[in-house]
């Protein structure tokens, strides 16, 4: 596996494009079919496979139709607190204080 820290941005985009093409072929789709399913123009879809810059929104569309949205899970998952962390967090919360009722005599 190639460490992406050693690659230029253009090389990373090219690797992503190669993966998109690989997944498209695994799904037995032509570029035209993949473009149609994503709602993108064919040329826009092709730019992704060729490693040219594209929008993140379009990248997500492509991942969705190729069944690879799982790859973005680390970016959208909520952080889970352990019971100890939650207890510590609760200590920092400040709840509004009510004035005590005055007793009538």
Secondary structure, DSSP 8 states (H G I E B T S, - for coil): ---GGGS-HHHHHHHHHHHHHHHHHHTT--HHHHHHHHT--HHHHHHHHTT----HHHHHHHHHHTT-GGGGHHHH------HHHHHHHHHH-------------
